[in-house]
Amino acid sequence: MSFWWCTDHNAVEGDGSCRAEVRLGPYLTADAAQHALQSVKERNDRVGAEDEAYENG
């Protein structure tokens, strides 16, 4: 089973019933979906730092 984080409802869903535009995932566990926003922030921070390092040599 897959899980998603719904940004409309700020909740984990297991059936993917909300529109794809407002879902993050799929995740393998409900716990991973629960932390989706944190995971996205960490990934964006990491990629931003990598981009900055590349641009600044």
C-alpha positions, 0 to 999 in steps of 0.5 A: 500500500502507498501513502500520500501527504495531502496539502489541502487537508494536511493529512496522510491519505492511503487511498490517493483520493485527493487531486494529484496536484495537492499530494506529495508521494507516494511513500511506503509508510504512513509515517514517511508521508506524515513527514513529507513536508520536512523531507521536501524542505531538507531536499530543497536545502541540500539541492540549494546548497549544491547549486550555490557551491557549483555556481561559486566554484 
